[in-house]
Amino acid sequence: MRIHSSNHPWLLLAILVVLLCFPGALSSKDEEKTTSKNTKKEVTYDGTSLIINGKRELLYSGSIHYPRSTPDMWPKIIKRAKQGGLNTIQTYVFWNFHELEQGKFNFSGRADLVKFIKLIEKNGMYVTLRLGPFIQAEWTHGGLPYWLREIPGIFFRTDNKPFKEHTERYVRVILDMMKEEKLFAPQGGPIILGQIENEYSAVQRAYKNDGSNYIKWASKLVHSMNLGIPWVMCKQNDAPDPMINACNGRHCGDTFPGPNRDHKPSLWTENWTTQFRVYGDPPVQRSVEDIAFSVARFFSKNGSHVNYYMYHGGTNFGRTSAHYVTTRYYDDAPLDEYGLEKEPKYGHLKHLHNALNLCKKALLWGQSRTEKPGKDTEIRYYEQPGTKVCAAFLANNNTESAEIIKFRGKEYVIPPRSISILPDCKTVVYSTGEIVSHHTARNYMKSKKANKANKKFDFKVFTETVPQELKGDSYVPVELYGLAKDESDYGWYTTNFKIDDSDFKKKGGKPTVRVASLGHALHVWLNGEYLGNGHGSHDEKSFVFQKPVALKEGDNHLTMLGVLTGFPDSGSYLEHRFTGPRSVSISGLSSGPMDLTEKSKWGNKVGMEGEKLDIHTEKGLKKVKWEKFSGKAPGLTWYQTYFDAPESLSPAAIRMNGMGKGLIWVNGEGVGRYWMSFLSPLGQSTQIEYHIPRSFLKPKKNLLVIFEEEPNVKPELIDFVIVNRDTVCSYIGEEFTPSVRHWTRKNDNVQAITDDVQLTANLKCSGTKKISAVEFASFGNPDGICGNFTRGSCHAPVTKQVVEKYCLGKAECVIPVNKSTFQEDKKDSCPKVVKTLAVQVKCGRPKKN
């Protein structure tokens, strides 16, 4: 047991009494007995870990959000998470997904939280439930329902009576439902941990004492329900007892100050596996070596729980993403948007969990010690006195070169910025910096069946009418969030103004429309002529539209379309965040700038006619007159066609090449927002492919409806694709540590499963597929990444022949990584080069006779 100092003698006495009365309550025996389904489990904690049913646990958790995938996807995603070494799934509860209208709760389809949790339970895994009420999560409005904004006197996330009343009602609805379904661990269910609020310290200072009072109230609320599970607050160092404060971030092993009481465990609620993307972003990634390093470091420094945020990101279907956030979410997670294993991130973390499990007894029951043999090196190890139980973590913080660490009479070479794990303080079974799991590259294959409709250019179109004069009596443009009320992304604004003949006499003057807007995007018409569009950022931005011919003497009509890309999801006083046009003026006139903001009345209207008539559905299609697409159309046009489901059972997607910005539906289901015209600094669209879940599709005649904001797009360039990860690779250095899979723990000893532990490259196809081709193979100094390898100056000529012998026609193959495997007559043409094996194979299904 780890020794913790304490200023409470009575607490130590109480623990002693418990141990004497229940000698088996915290047994350190290694045998793990699987509890039967619905066995009631007490959940407590101390300064080392959570204690579940009397056993300490190391918890490897992953965030998977039920609304971001479909119920038919849940079983595979959860199963793959478990196969990746996870024993816990973490999810937020999305208030505005369940209670879109006040008092009307929805728990069906993607909102079936109970079904989702029961599937996790069926897989023998635990659940962490993060209630909110605020979740952020790059989800529109941070999960808070829009209608909360219209409650009189409300202020979000503070000691405010209306907000607390509605929050308590929501919290009780969710927790009572969980209790009724017997989903809490003390009832035999999988929920072992709960979270109330989310990263509140980021806004707490804005609310002063009311913020502190609110946190105390939230803690008392959930604890008063006596559900028998611990509760956490993330990034909340002053979390009131008995609430556990937890860490969010990339390197909590270095940034987390630790629990605010000695009797609380170190929990990591969000280890960000990548960076979410907003439109305009270039590609971003976080290496698996960095993730593994951070996790190993956290566990070596008293950590006992890590949660990968996200483990599967999924899709922001419909209009659920926060402002500017892409429809694809956390695609670089261990399971990608489609639920496919992203290698090597998936496999390298799985190996890490295996290595930590070999250290479990030492970590949970040993006494910790630290040595610092050099400026960039560190040794952390745990021993249980009087036993052989010992585990060590050898760390090299030097980012450029390997370091030699001497430990217990032996030298270990530790790669740059890595941690080597020795579960018996002797044998290296895993290095965070050496990847021995296979790699994959994702492929998008054009669907022959689904693209037939596009080849015929069989699109029909319906174009919205741009209003010139709407009813309204406001002297300023109405705030867009309040106008749209989360019922649409679109809000119309119109006003009229007069221009005298003298205003055109300014020599060289070029009349210009200027609109200061708080985002997100804007379209402008003057006297029915389209001036253009622009997109802003989170801050105010001026849009300039210049077309002199549009102005005329006498009455003029200005129309603007304010466009939302979701509600904001962070920050204090969220209920007072505003967006949309704030001021409008005409410059370049002889009489000087004309301010239209307060001189004329503004009319407004919410949404498109097509939205109100549901023309994205089969039933609604008949409510408007569609015309055959002639090859060119103005903005604000609806496009519809039919297509057959893409062949195979692999994930499917639509590529929005040729399009601008808008929304996609398939058979009435919202696929999400797209924004092809918002380019990254690399000159590329941030997201091109948009996931169409198989549950959205029928075998034939699927209805595709697109609402496109921009003119002159090319829908004929759209195509449907099948998604796979059939390109499988390996990239292993000959001096790497063999896979941790060669090792097991028996009693107090770590021992090899086989007599001959050797370094191998393992390649495996998914499902029933087999290796059909070796596309690249080189043993020497190859370079590149999976899908784009190149041969270096050192190369063993027989490499491809050897790999084909081991792999062709097999679902899985194992290749020994050593010189004797690839060298003819034991000749080494480049003996001074440390060799690397790079292999790329193609997987496919055997052709039927």
BAPA-93507 format. One line per 5 residues: number of its first residue (from 1); for each residue x, y, z of C-alpha. Coordinates in steps of 0.5 Angstrom, whole numbers. Example, Ala and Ser with C-alpha at 12.3 -4.5 7.8 and 13.67 -1.06 7.14 Angstrom:
BEGIN
1> 25/-9/16; 27/-2/14
REM end
This chain:
BEGIN
1> 0/0/0; 3/7/-2; 4/11/5; 1/18/5; 2/23/11
6> -4/25/15; -6/30/20; -12/26/22; -10/20/27; -18/18/27
11> -18/17/20; -12/12/21; -15/9/26; -22/8/23; -18/5/17
16> -15/0/22; -21/-2/25; -24/-4/18; -18/-8/16; -18/-12/22
21> -26/-13/21; -25/-15/14; -19/-18/13; -20/-19/5; -23/-12/4
26> -17/-10/1; -13/-16/-1; -7/-15/-5; -8/-22/-8; -6/-22/-16
31> -12/-27/-18; -18/-23/-21; -25/-26/-20; -30/-23/-25; -36/-21/-21
36> -43/-24/-24; -48/-20/-28; -52/-15/-23; -47/-16/-17; -48/-11/-13
41> -41/-7/-12; -39/-2/-7; -35/4/-10; -30/8/-5; -23/11/-6
46> -17/13/-2; -11/16/-4; -9/11/-8; -15/9/-13; -22/7/-13
51> -24/1/-10; -29/-3/-13; -33/-9/-9; -27/-9/-5; -21/-9/-10
56> -17/-3/-12; -17/-2/-20; -13/1/-25; -18/4/-30; -17/5/-37
61> -23/9/-40; -25/12/-47; -30/18/-48; -35/15/-53; -41/20/-54
66> -48/16/-56; -51/22/-60; -44/22/-64; -46/15/-67; -52/11/-69
71> -55/5/-64; -53/0/-70; -45/3/-69; -45/2/-61; -44/-5/-60
76> -38/-5/-65; -35/1/-62; -36/-1/-55; -33/-8/-57; -27/-5/-60
81> -26/-1/-54; -25/-7/-50; -21/-10/-54; -16/-4/-54; -15/-5/-47
86> -20/-1/-44; -25/-3/-38; -29/4/-37; -33/8/-42; -34/15/-41
91> -40/20/-44; -43/26/-43; -50/27/-42; -53/32/-47; -58/36/-44
96> -61/40/-50; -61/33/-54; -66/30/-49; -70/36/-48; -70/40/-54
101> -77/43/-52; -78/45/-45; -81/39/-41; -81/34/-47; -75/29/-46
106> -73/25/-51; -69/18/-50; -70/14/-57; -65/13/-62; -59/16/-62
111> -61/19/-55; -63/12/-52; -58/13/-46; -60/7/-42; -59/3/-48
116> -52/5/-49; -50/4/-42; -53/-3/-42; -49/-5/-48; -43/-2/-44
121> -45/-7/-38; -46/-13/-43; -39/-12/-45; -37/-12/-38; -34/-5/-37
126> -35/1/-33; -38/7/-34; -37/14/-32; -43/19/-33; -41/26/-34
131> -48/30/-33; -46/37/-34; -51/41/-34; -46/45/-38; -41/40/-42
136> -38/44/-47; -35/38/-52; -35/42/-58; -43/41/-58; -48/47/-59
141> -49/51/-53; -45/47/-49; -50/42/-48; -55/47/-45; -62/48/-48
146> -63/54/-52; -70/55/-48; -66/57/-42; -64/63/-45; -71/66/-45
151> -72/64/-37; -73/71/-34; -68/73/-29; -63/67/-31; -55/67/-31
156> -52/60/-33; -47/57/-28; -48/61/-22; -51/62/-16; -58/64/-19
161> -64/61/-17; -68/60/-24; -61/56/-27; -61/52/-21; -68/50/-21
166> -68/48/-28; -61/44/-27; -64/40/-21; -70/38/-25; -66/36/-30
171> -60/32/-26; -66/29/-22; -69/26/-29; -63/23/-31; -60/20/-24
176> -67/18/-23; -68/14/-29; -61/11/-28; -63/9/-21; -70/6/-24
181> -66/2/-29; -61/-1/-23; -55/2/-27; -51/5/-21; -45/0/-19
186> -49/-1/-12; -55/-4/-15; -51/-8/-20; -50/-4/-25; -44/-1/-29
191> -44/6/-27; -38/7/-22; -36/15/-22; -40/21/-24; -38/28/-26
196> -42/34/-24; -41/41/-28; -35/41/-33; -28/45/-32; -31/51/-28
201> -25/54/-26; -24/57/-33; -30/61/-31; -31/61/-24; -27/68/-22
206> -32/72/-27; -38/70/-22; -34/71/-15; -37/69/-9; -43/66/-13
211> -39/62/-17; -36/58/-11; -43/58/-8; -45/55/-14; -40/49/-14
216> -42/48/-7; -49/47/-9; -48/43/-15; -43/38/-10; -49/38/-5
221> -54/36/-10; -51/30/-13; -49/27/-6; -55/28/-3; -58/23/-8
226> -54/18/-4; -53/14/-10; -47/10/-7; -42/13/-12; -36/18/-12
231> -37/24/-16; -31/28/-19; -30/35/-22; -25/36/-27; -20/42/-27
236> -23/44/-20; -18/44/-15; -22/47/-10; -27/42/-11; -31/41/-4
241> -31/35/0; -32/29/-1; -32/31/-9; -25/29/-12; -22/34/-16
246> -19/31/-23; -14/33/-29; -16/35/-36; -10/36/-41; -5/33/-45
251> 1/32/-39; -3/31/-33; 3/27/-30; 7/34/-30; 1/39/-30
256> -3/36/-25; -2/39/-18; -5/33/-15; -12/31/-11; -13/37/-6
261> -14/32/0; -9/26/2; -15/21/2; -17/22/-6; -14/19/-12
266> -11/22/-18; -16/21/-23; -15/24/-31; -21/25/-34; -19/28/-40
271> -13/26/-44; -14/29/-51; -12/24/-56; -12/30/-62; -15/37/-63
276> -22/38/-65; -22/42/-72; -26/48/-74; -27/50/-81; -21/53/-84
281> -16/49/-80; -11/45/-83; -10/38/-81; -8/37/-74; -5/30/-70
286> -2/28/-63; 3/23/-64; 1/16/-60; 8/16/-57; 7/23/-54
291> 0/20/-51; 3/14/-49; 9/18/-45; 4/22/-42; 0/16/-39
296> 6/12/-37; 8/18/-33; 2/20/-30; 1/12/-27; 8/13/-25
301> 7/19/-21; 1/16/-17; -4/16/-22; -9/10/-23; -15/13/-28
306> -14/16/-35; -19/17/-40; -18/18/-47; -22/24/-50; -24/22/-55
311> -23/15/-56; -28/15/-61; -30/22/-63; -36/20/-69; -40/25/-72
316> -44/32/-71; -50/30/-74; -55/35/-76; -54/42/-73; -51/39/-67
321> -44/42/-67; -41/48/-63; -40/55/-67; -35/53/-73; -33/46/-71
326> -33/41/-76; -38/36/-77; -33/30/-76; -30/30/-69; -24/28/-66
331> -22/24/-72; -15/22/-70; -18/18/-64; -16/11/-63; -22/9/-67
336> -24/14/-72; -30/18/-74; -33/11/-77; -31/7/-71; -25/4/-75
341> -18/2/-71; -13/8/-73; -7/5/-72; -2/5/-69; -5/9/-64
346> -10/4/-62; -5/-2/-62; 0/2/-58; -4/4/-53; -7/-3/-52
351> 0/-5/-51; 1/0/-46; -5/-2/-42; -2/-9/-42; 4/-7/-39
356> 1/-3/-34; -3/-9/-32; 3/-13/-31; 5/-7/-26; -2/-7/-23
361> 0/-10/-16; 6/-6/-15; 3/1/-17; -3/-1/-12; 1/-4/-7
366> 8/-2/-7; 12/4/-4; 14/9/-9; 21/11/-10; 24/16/-14
371> 32/17/-17; 34/22/-22; 41/19/-25; 42/25/-30; 39/32/-32
376> 34/29/-37; 33/22/-34; 29/20/-28; 27/13/-25; 21/12/-21
381> 19/5/-18; 15/1/-14; 16/-4/-9; 12/-8/-4; 17/-10/2
386> 18/-17/3; 16/-19/-3; 18/-20/-11; 13/-15/-13; 17/-9/-16
391> 15/-5/-22; 20/1/-25; 19/7/-30; 25/9/-33; 24/16/-37
396> 28/20/-42; 26/27/-42; 31/29/-48; 28/30/-54; 34/29/-59
401> 38/23/-57; 37/17/-53; 40/16/-46; 43/10/-42; 40/9/-35
406> 44/5/-30; 39/1/-25; 40/-4/-20; 47/-6/-24; 44/-6/-31
411> 44/-1/-36; 38/1/-41; 38/5/-47; 32/9/-47; 30/12/-53
416> 29/20/-54; 23/23/-50; 20/16/-48; 19/12/-42; 21/4/-41
421> 17/0/-37; 20/-6/-33; 14/-9/-29; 19/-14/-25; 24/-8/-25
426> 29/-12/-29; 25/-13/-36; 23/-8/-41; 17/-10/-44; 14/-4/-47
431> 17/3/-49; 13/9/-50; 17/11/-56; 18/5/-60; 12/2/-64
436> 11/-5/-65; 4/-5/-67; 2/-5/-74; 0/2/-78; -6/3/-83
441> -8/8/-88; -15/10/-89; -18/9/-96; -24/12/-100; -26/8/-105
446> -31/11/-110; -38/7/-110; -40/4/-117; -47/3/-115; -48/10/-111
451> -45/14/-116; -50/12/-122; -55/18/-120; -49/23/-121; -47/20/-128
456> -54/22/-130; -53/29/-127; -60/27/-125; -61/33/-120; -67/37/-119
461> -67/44/-116; -71/49/-112; -69/56/-110; -71/60/-104; -74/67/-106
466> -70/73/-103; -75/77/-99; -74/85/-100; -79/87/-95; -80/84/-88
471> -85/86/-83; -81/89/-77; -81/95/-72; -74/94/-70; -69/100/-71
476> -63/95/-70; -62/88/-73; -65/83/-68; -59/79/-65; -59/72/-69
481> -59/67/-63; -65/70/-60; -68/71/-67; -66/63/-70; -68/60/-63
486> -64/54/-65; -69/52/-70; -65/54/-76; -58/56/-78; -61/62/-82
491> -64/69/-80; -67/74/-85; -66/82/-85; -69/87/-89; -69/95/-89
496> -71/100/-94; -67/107/-95; -67/113/-100; -61/115/-104; -61/122/-107
501> -59/124/-114; -53/128/-111; -51/122/-107; -48/120/-114; -44/126/-115
506> -38/125/-111; -32/124/-116; -29/117/-116; -34/115/-111; -35/108/-111
511> -41/106/-106; -40/100/-101; -44/97/-97; -41/95/-90; -43/90/-85
516> -40/90/-78; -42/83/-76; -41/78/-70; -40/72/-74; -41/67/-77
521> -43/68/-84; -47/73/-88; -50/74/-95; -52/81/-98; -57/83/-103
526> -58/90/-106; -64/91/-110; -65/84/-111; -58/83/-114; -53/79/-110
531> -47/82/-107; -43/76/-104; -42/73/-98; -37/73/-92; -35/69/-86
536> -32/72/-80; -29/69/-73; -31/69/-66; -30/76/-66; -33/82/-69
541> -31/83/-77; -33/88/-82; -35/85/-89; -35/90/-95; -39/89/-101
546> -38/93/-107; -42/94/-113; -44/101/-115; -49/99/-120; -53/96/-115
551> -55/103/-112; -60/107/-115; -64/114/-114; -70/113/-109; -72/107/-106
556> -67/102/-104; -68/95/-101; -62/92/-97; -63/84/-95; -58/80/-91
561> -58/73/-89; -55/72/-82; -52/65/-82; -50/61/-76; -45/55/-75
566> -48/53/-68; -48/56/-62; -42/58/-57; -40/52/-52; -35/56/-47
571> -34/62/-43; -38/66/-38; -44/69/-38; -46/64/-44; -53/67/-44
576> -51/74/-46; -47/72/-52; -49/75/-58; -48/74/-66; -50/77/-72
581> -50/84/-76; -49/89/-71; -49/95/-76; -50/97/-83; -47/103/-87
586> -46/105/-94; -40/109/-96; -37/113/-102; -43/117/-102; -43/125/-103
591> -46/126/-97; -42/122/-93; -43/115/-90; -50/113/-89; -51/109/-83
596> -57/104/-84; -57/101/-77; -62/106/-73; -65/110/-79; -69/105/-82
601> -74/100/-79; -71/93/-80; -76/87/-81; -74/80/-80; -75/72/-81
606> -73/66/-79; -71/60/-83; -72/58/-90; -78/56/-93; -76/49/-95
611> -74/48/-88; -81/50/-86; -84/45/-91; -79/39/-89; -77/39/-96
616> -71/34/-94; -76/29/-93; -80/24/-98; -87/27/-95; -84/35/-96
621> -81/34/-103; -88/34/-106; -90/41/-103; -85/45/-107; -84/45/-115
626> -78/42/-117; -74/44/-123; -69/40/-127; -62/42/-126; -59/46/-132
631> -52/46/-130; -52/53/-126; -56/55/-120; -56/61/-116; -55/61/-108
636> -60/59/-103; -62/53/-108; -64/46/-105; -61/40/-109; -65/33/-109
641> -63/26/-112; -63/19/-111; -58/14/-110; -57/6/-109; -53/5/-102
646> -46/4/-103; -44/-4/-104; -41/-8/-98; -42/-7/-91; -36/-2/-90
651> -38/5/-88; -40/10/-93; -39/17/-94; -41/23/-99; -35/27/-102
656> -38/34/-103; -33/36/-108; -35/42/-112; -40/45/-107; -40/51/-102
661> -43/51/-96; -50/48/-93; -53/42/-90; -54/35/-92; -60/30/-91
666> -60/23/-93; -67/20/-93; -69/25/-88; -63/24/-83; -59/30/-82
671> -52/28/-84; -49/35/-82; -46/42/-84; -41/42/-90; -37/48/-91
676> -32/47/-97; -31/54/-99; -28/56/-92; -20/54/-94; -15/52/-89
681> -8/56/-90; -6/50/-94; -11/52/-99; -15/46/-98; -22/45/-95
686> -22/43/-88; -27/37/-89; -29/34/-95; -32/27/-94; -38/27/-89
691> -40/20/-86; -47/17/-88; -48/12/-83; -51/5/-86; -57/6/-81
696> -59/12/-85; -59/8/-92; -64/3/-96; -61/-2/-101; -64/2/-106
701> -67/9/-108; -64/13/-102; -66/21/-102; -61/26/-102; -62/33/-101
706> -57/39/-100; -59/46/-98; -53/50/-102; -52/57/-100; -47/59/-105
711> -48/60/-113; -45/57/-118; -43/50/-115; -42/44/-119; -46/38/-115
716> -44/33/-121; -37/33/-118; -40/30/-111; -39/23/-111; -40/17/-106
721> -35/13/-103; -33/7/-99; -29/7/-93; -24/2/-91; -17/1/-87
726> -15/-4/-92; -8/-1/-93; -4/-5/-87; 4/-3/-85; 9/-4/-80
731> 15/0/-79; 20/-3/-74; 27/-2/-72; 31/-8/-71; 33/-5/-64
736> 26/-4/-61; 23/-8/-55; 19/-14/-57; 12/-14/-56; 9/-14/-49
741> 4/-19/-51; 10/-24/-50; 10/-23/-43; 5/-25/-37; 5/-25/-30
746> 4/-31/-25; 4/-30/-18; 9/-25/-16; 13/-26/-23; 13/-23/-30
751> 15/-29/-35; 15/-30/-42; 10/-34/-45; 14/-37/-50; 22/-39/-49
756> 24/-35/-55; 22/-28/-54; 24/-24/-61; 22/-18/-64; 17/-19/-70
761> 12/-15/-75; 5/-17/-74; 0/-15/-80; -7/-17/-79; -13/-15/-84
766> -20/-13/-81; -26/-18/-81; -25/-24/-86; -20/-20/-91; -14/-23/-93
771> -7/-20/-95; -8/-20/-103; -1/-16/-104; 5/-14/-102; 6/-6/-104
776> 12/-4/-101; 18/-8/-97; 25/-6/-95; 29/-8/-89; 35/-2/-89
781> 33/5/-88; 27/6/-91; 23/13/-90; 16/15/-90; 9/13/-87
786> 4/8/-88; 1/9/-95; 7/13/-97; 14/9/-96; 20/10/-100
791> 27/6/-100; 33/9/-97; 40/8/-99; 41/1/-95; 36/-4/-97
796> 36/-12/-97; 34/-14/-104; 30/-20/-102; 25/-17/-97; 19/-17/-101
801> 20/-24/-103; 21/-26/-96; 15/-22/-93; 10/-25/-99; 13/-32/-96
806> 10/-30/-89; 4/-26/-91; 1/-27/-98; -6/-30/-97; -6/-30/-90
811> -11/-26/-85; -5/-25/-80; 2/-26/-81; 8/-25/-76; 15/-23/-79
816> 21/-24/-75; 25/-17/-75; 33/-19/-75; 38/-19/-80; 38/-27/-81
821> 31/-26/-84; 33/-22/-90; 40/-23/-91; 42/-27/-97; 48/-31/-95
826> 49/-27/-89; 52/-22/-92; 50/-15/-90; 51/-9/-95; 51/-4/-90
831> 53/-6/-83; 54/0/-80; 46/2/-81; 41/0/-76; 36/-3/-80
836> 29/-2/-80; 23/-6/-83; 18/-2/-87; 12/-6/-90; 6/-5/-93
841> 1/-10/-95; -6/-9/-98; -12/-13/-95; -18/-16/-99; -24/-21/-99
846> -22/-27/-103; -25/-27/-110; -31/-32/-111; -30/-38/-116
REM end
